[in-house]
Amino acid sequence: MGGEVFQTFFLIFSGAAIISAIALYTRQPLLVAYIALGVLLGPYGFKVITEIHYISEMSHIGIVFLLFLIGLDMQPSALISVLKKATSVALVSSATFALIGFGIGLLFNFTLFESIVIAMASMFSSTIIGIKLLPTTVLHHKHSGDMMVGLLLIQDFIAIFCLLFLLSGSHGTVDSTPLIQALIALPVLAAIAYVIVRYVMFKLIAKFDRFHEFIFLLAIGWCLGLAEAAEKMKLSAEIGAFIAGVSIATSPISQYIALNLKPLRDFFLVLFFFSIGAQLNIDLLPSVLLAVFVYAGLMLAAKPITFYALLKQQSEKSTLAWDLGFRLGQISEFSLLIAFVALSRQAIGEKAALLIQSAAIISFIISSYIVIFSFPNPIAVSEKLRRD
């Protein structure tokens, strides 16, 4: 990109500011706005920004920070009770959605491995939409908030293993040797992280916690350092960052770190979702349009019903079961990441990636509207439903 770096960043972030304002007025998730901007400015749109490879490389840092922050929120002692109830719901629902996704892949003549990737992408719900549209008082002080966090955390664990599976091979195959090496390396890396945190990190944090700049740099260094170590051990940067976050989650300063890293994460996530949109080959869209609508429609219908049925089996109230079902009734941003990784590893073709990306975007929009107009949320149009 050379001398065009400044102009590229100007176009992305100024454009994101403008289109985000429109999204907020129309009650759309901001990530949809970033994807839309990528479509408009990218090589398949108005061709204003054509060097997407470099943006994609940089945006990867946002995913690393995202996994680090998810790890920071892992407080085992506070979540054990809710995880006991949420685990069976998350596992059964994920298996159900995977079967639907796999069936969609086969129905529309995708290859076996592409169908498996579509199945993976179908298992998860959007953390961003689920959490952002949940009132703060519900998120932190009510059982429904605990249940949502528990379900999303288990889905995050499943997503980590899906990424590990995809990163173990390429060209639509899985090499068992690197997969076995990765599974062995995972507990080794976790043990190394535990030792370093206990005997080095915690002591540094306790001694210099008043120096906020140092804590900020220490957190970034730890996140990126363990991410790099994970890659050297045939894992992935995302998994390393997740372990880095979990390893210091019990520190009293973990929430301070999370709060201060969120703007940095958001900066790179704008680039990630922009690059997703920019790589969306809209020229191919007519060839998969029917599959996109069938896939998105089935997910939007199946997820609320499945969550409702499973939560009712756990003796939850009908109102709570429907509430959580619709709040978790979309495809996930993790699905975009899975499609992105699978495509970059040449495990799937552009049509399969386009199917996942397009269906996810449609589900984001429709699901957001359902929640905004039907359930308490911070950006509801109705005063009766608006809850901060």
Buried (B, 14 or more C-beta within 10 A) or exposed (E): BEEEEEEBBEBBBEBBEEBBEEBEEEBBBBBBBBBBBBBBBBBBBEEBBBBBEBBBEBBBBBBBBBBBBBBBBBBEEEBEEBBEBBBEBBBBBBEBBBBBBBBBBBEBEBBEBBBBBBBBBBBBBBBBBBBBBBBEEBBEEBEBBBBBBBBBBBBBBBBBEBBBBBBBBBEBEBEEEBBEBBEEBBEEBBEBBEEBBEEEBBEBBEEEBEEEEBBBEBBBEBBBBBBBBBBEBBBBBBBBBBBBBBBBBEBEBBEBBBEBBBEBBEBBBBBBBBBBBBBBBEEBBEEBEEBBEBBBBBBBEBBBEBBBBBBBEEEBEEEBBBBBBBBBBBBBBBBBBBBBBBBBBEBBBBBBBBBBBBBBBBBBBBBBEBBBEBBBBBBBEEEEBBBE
